[in-house]
Amino acid sequence: MLRLSVFLLLVLFHWSASSTDDDVVGGILYPRPSESREVRSLDGLWNFRIPPDEERYKGVAEGWYKQELWKVGPTPISVVIRLESKGVTLRDAQRSITSIVGHHFRTIGDKANKLRLQTGDTIPMPVPASYNDIPTDVKYRRFFGLAWYQRDFFVPAAWSDRRVWVRFGSVFYAATVVSTMALLVQYEGVEKSEAIPTVSVSLYDKDENVVATSSGVEGRLEVSHAKFWWPYLMDSEPAYMYQLQVTVKGSETDVYRLPVGIRTVSWDTSKVYINGKQLYLRGFGRHEDSHVRGKGLDLPLVIRDYNLIRWIGANGYRTSHYPYSEEIMDFSDQQGIVIIDECPIVNAQSRLPGTRGRPTRRFFANWPALDCFLETPLLWSDELLKNHKRSLTELVRRDKNRPSVIMWSVANEAETELEQAVAYFNCDKSAKEHTHLLRPDKSDIMHKQ
């Protein structure tokens, strides 16, 4: 069994990181355990540290990520890589430091400087939670900058020959993950096998009866006498869900199950229809903030909120102002609560604050995820549009198969009255048109108060 120590450098700033078209990758399946897949949660208590107000970037400059936050000792060899979606294999115990900072593997360099660093006292911090709301000290409540999380965990020995994913459900607004570990982490592509994998697909109803099957990487499922997914208040049996099971057999067998619903969405100039029946949408612009937990996932609170939504006679809401956690979206599918799924583009308007007082680029030479501190998008710029479309692509790829999602919210309270906004939102390459091309069977809106 291998022991790892993981850092999460949380970036809490309100400006957007620059991106390229190459950053957009295929949607990643939500981790669901099965006969072939094992999921372990890193939720719990983490060590937590913030730098002094007058030295917001001290941790990056001094390399706090080179060892546990509370530890004093020599710094091991540093190997910085970027993580690709194909995953990593854990092998050969060796003292090293690995930084997981993006979607591609890239060796940046290594150092063997033996330093003694003291990062100072840490405090316990529950994850998920809002760190601003946990301590009583005002410095945490007012803090706005680079926050540091760290914890140890064990990797089962049985995982040594398997691809392992490290997944963070969400970060606010960006993050770099660093692992100080007692093993070498290396990238390995998928080995070619003489055996051609076979793909089979089965659709099960609620009673676990197979109602449709197919095979191959592409196909079509036809369900006789299908039971439609209906929103709450529109049918005596709302939110009917099937289960799609995909089995891939090759040198190994992999099984993945996805809850799905069958329904249609259509609209005209004044109405929206679900399965051909007019939908009267009763709901809210919802926020998932709560005392102490903040925006952290809190299932008791989620269940309570949904009970209140049904109690008041509502049947939907808008995810203001970003995509909500997949656990919440799953529950919406199960409860028949319709969703207007909002892209995290809020108050899109003018140039954001300048870089005065920010650190020089040398501090972030090995931290590409933190370039956002040095770049700011221009008013309705091509850079902003590129980031906007990237966010929409990620949103649609994640939630395209959810029956509860009936609309995409392209932006929230953008300053569309400005002359420059006309070309941004109405051109052939606009964010709105981009969303329609990605998923033409759902409508798109822009919320404006």
Long-range contacts (C-beta under 8 A, 24 or more apart in sequence): 1-154, 1-155, 1-156, 1-157, 2-90, 2-93, 2-154, 2-155, 2-157, 2-160, 2-181, 2-182, 2-183, 3-152, 3-153, 3-154, 3-155, 3-181, 3-182, 4-152, 4-153, 4-154, 4-155, 4-179, 4-180, 4-181, 4-182, 4-183, 5-67, 5-68, 5-150, 5-151, 5-152, 5-179, 5-180, 5-181, 6-42, 6-150, 6-151, 6-152, 6-153, 6-166, 6-177, 6-178, 6-179, 6-180, 7-64, 7-65, 7-69, 7-148, 7-149, 7-150, 7-177, 7-178, 7-179, 7-180, 8-46, 8-148, 8-149, 8-150, 8-168, 8-171, 8-175, 8-176, 8-177, 9-59, 9-60, 9-65, 9-146, 9-147, 9-148, 9-149, 9-175, 9-176, 9-177, 9-178, 10-131, 10-146, 10-147, 10-148, 10-149, 10-171, 10-172, 10-175, 11-146, 11-171, 11-173, 11-174, 11-175, 11-176, 11-369, 11-370, 11-372, 12-143, 12-144, 12-145, 12-146, 12-147, 12-172, 12-173, 13-144, 13-145, 13-173, 13-174, 13-372, 13-373, 14-173, 14-352, 15-352, 15-353, 15-372, 15-373, 15-375, 15-376, 15-377, 16-173, 16-352, 16-372, 16-377, 16-384, 16-387, 17-174, 17-369, 17-371, 17-372, 17-375, 17-387, 18-371, 18-372, 18-375, 18-377, 18-383, 18-387, 19-386, 19-387, 19-390, 20-386, 21-386, 21-390, 23-102, 23-103, 23-390, 24-390, 24-393, 24-394, 25-85, 25-103, 26-85, 26-397, 27-394, 27-397, 27-398, 27-400, 28-85, 28-167, 29-256, 29-258, 30-326, 31-165, 31-167, 32-256, 32-257, 32-258, 34-255, 34-256, 34-257, 35-253, 35-255, 36-252, 36-253, 36-254, 36-255, 37-254, 37-255, 37-256, 38-159, 40-153, 42-127, 42-151, 42-153, 43-127, 43-128, 44-126, 44-127, 44-151, 45-124, 45-125, 45-126, 45-127, 45-151, 46-124, 46-125, 46-126, 46-127, 46-149, 46-150, 46-151, 47-122, 47-123, 47-124, 47-125, 47-149, 47-150, 47-151, 48-122, 48-123, 48-124, 48-125, 48-131, 48-147, 48-148, 48-149, 48-150, 49-119, 49-120, 49-121, 49-122, 49-123, 49-147, 49-148, 49-150, 50-139, 50-140, 50-143, 50-145, 50-146, 50-147, 50-148, 51-145, 51-146, 51-148, 53-139, 53-143, 56-145, 56-146, 57-146, 57-359, 57-363, 59-119, 59-146, 59-148, 60-146, 60-359, 60-363, 60-364, 60-367, 60-370, 61-359, 61-363, 62-117, 62-119, 63-115, 63-117, 64-117, 64-119, 64-148, 65-97, 65-99, 65-176, 65-178, 65-180, 66-97, 66-115, 66-117, 66-180, 67-117, 67-180, 68-150, 68-152, 68-180, 69-119, 69-122, 69-148, 69-150, 70-119, 70-121, 70-122, 72-116, 72-117, 72-118, 73-116, 74-114, 74-115, 74-116, 75-111, 75-113, 75-114, 75-115, 75-117, 76-180, 77-110, 77-111, 77-112, 78-109, 78-110, 78-111, 79-107, 79-110, 80-107, 80-108, 80-109, 80-110, 80-366, 81-105, 81-106, 81-107, 81-108, 81-185, 81-187, 82-106, 82-368, 83-166, 84-187, 86-163, 86-187, 86-189, 86-190, 87-163, 87-164, 87-165, 88-163, 88-164, 88-185, 88-186, 88-187, 88-188, 89-161, 89-162, 89-163, 89-164, 89-186, 89-187, 89-188, 90-155, 90-159, 90-160, 90-164, 90-183, 90-185, 91-160, 91-161, 91-183, 91-184, 91-186, 92-183, 92-184, 93-182, 93-183, 93-184, 94-182, 94-183, 94-184, 95-182, 96-181, 96-183, 96-184, 96-185, 97-178, 97-179, 97-180, 97-181, 98-178, 98-179, 98-181, 98-185, 99-176, 99-177, 99-178, 99-179, 99-366, 99-367, 100-166, 100-176, 100-177, 100-178, 100-179, 101-176, 101-177, 101-367, 101-368, 101-369, 102-368, 102-369, 105-187, 108-366, 109-366, 119-148, 122-150, 125-149, 126-296, 127-296, 128-169, 128-293, 128-295, 128-296, 128-297, 128-298, 129-292, 129-293, 129-294, 129-296, 130-289, 130-292, 130-293, 130-294, 130-295, 130-296, 131-294, 132-294, 133-291, 133-292, 133-293, 133-294, 134-292, 155-183, 169-297, 169-325, 169-326, 170-325, 172-295, 173-372, 174-369, 174-370, 174-372, 175-369, 176-367, 176-369, 176-370, 193-250, 193-251, 195-250, 195-251, 196-250, 197-248, 197-249, 197-250, 198-248, 198-249, 198-250, 199-246, 199-247, 199-248, 200-246, 200-247, 200-249, 201-244, 201-245, 201-246, 201-247, 202-244, 202-245, 202-247, 203-242, 203-243, 203-244, 203-245, 203-260, 204-242, 204-243, 204-244, 204-245, 205-242, 206-240, 206-241, 206-242, 211-242, 223-262, 226-262, 227-262, 228-261, 228-262, 228-263, 228-275, 229-261, 229-262, 229-263, 229-333, 229-336, 229-403, 230-263, 230-274, 230-275, 230-336, 231-274, 231-279, 231-315, 231-316, 231-336, 231-337, 231-338, 231-404, 232-310, 232-315, 232-335, 232-336, 232-337, 233-282, 233-313, 233-315, 234-274, 234-277, 234-279, 234-315, 234-336, 238-335, 238-336, 239-333, 239-334, 239-335, 239-336, 239-403, 241-333, 241-334, 241-403, 258-401, 259-330, 259-333, 259-334, 260-401, 260-403, 261-333, 261-402, 261-403, 261-404, 262-403, 263-403, 264-441, 265-406, 265-441, 265-442, 265-443, 267-443, 272-406, 272-407, 272-443, 274-338, 274-406, 279-338, 279-406, 281-315, 281-316, 281-338, 282-313, 282-314, 282-315, 282-316, 283-309, 283-314, 283-315, 283-316, 283-317, 283-318, 283-338, 284-309, 284-314, 284-317, 284-318, 285-317, 285-318, 285-320, 285-447, 286-317, 286-318, 286-319, 286-320, 287-320, 288-324, 288-328, 297-325, 297-327, 297-328, 299-327, 302-327, 302-328, 302-331, 303-331, 306-331, 306-335, 306-337, 309-337, 310-335, 310-337, 316-340, 316-406, 318-342, 318-409, 318-447, 319-409, 320-412, 320-447, 321-346, 321-412, 323-395, 323-398, 323-399, 326-398, 329-399, 329-402, 329-404, 329-405, 332-402, 332-404, 333-402, 333-403, 333-404, 336-404, 337-404, 338-404, 338-405, 338-406, 339-402, 339-404, 339-405, 339-406, 339-407, 340-406, 340-407, 340-408, 340-409, 340-445, 341-395, 341-399, 341-405, 341-407, 341-408, 341-409, 342-408, 342-409, 342-412, 342-447, 343-388, 343-391, 343-392, 343-395, 343-408, 343-409, 343-410, 343-411, 343-431, 344-391, 345-388, 345-391, 345-410, 345-411, 345-412, 345-414, 345-431, 346-411, 346-412, 346-413, 347-412, 347-413, 347-414, 347-415, 348-380, 348-384, 348-388, 348-411, 348-414, 348-415, 349-379, 349-414, 349-415, 349-418, 350-379, 350-415, 351-376, 351-377, 351-378, 351-379, 352-376, 352-377, 379-420, 380-418, 380-420, 380-421, 380-423, 380-424, 385-424, 385-429, 385-430, 385-431, 388-431, 389-431, 389-434, 392-431, 392-434, 392-435, 392-438, 393-434, 393-438, 396-435, 396-438, 396-439, 397-438, 400-438, 400-439, 405-442, 406-442, 406-443, 407-442, 407-443, 407-444, 407-445, 408-435, 408-439, 408-442, 408-443, 408-444, 408-445, 409-444, 409-445, 409-446, 409-447, 410-435, 410-444, 410-445, 410-446, 411-446, 411-447, 412-446, 412-447, 413-447, 413-448, 413-449, 414-446, 414-448, 416-446, 416-448
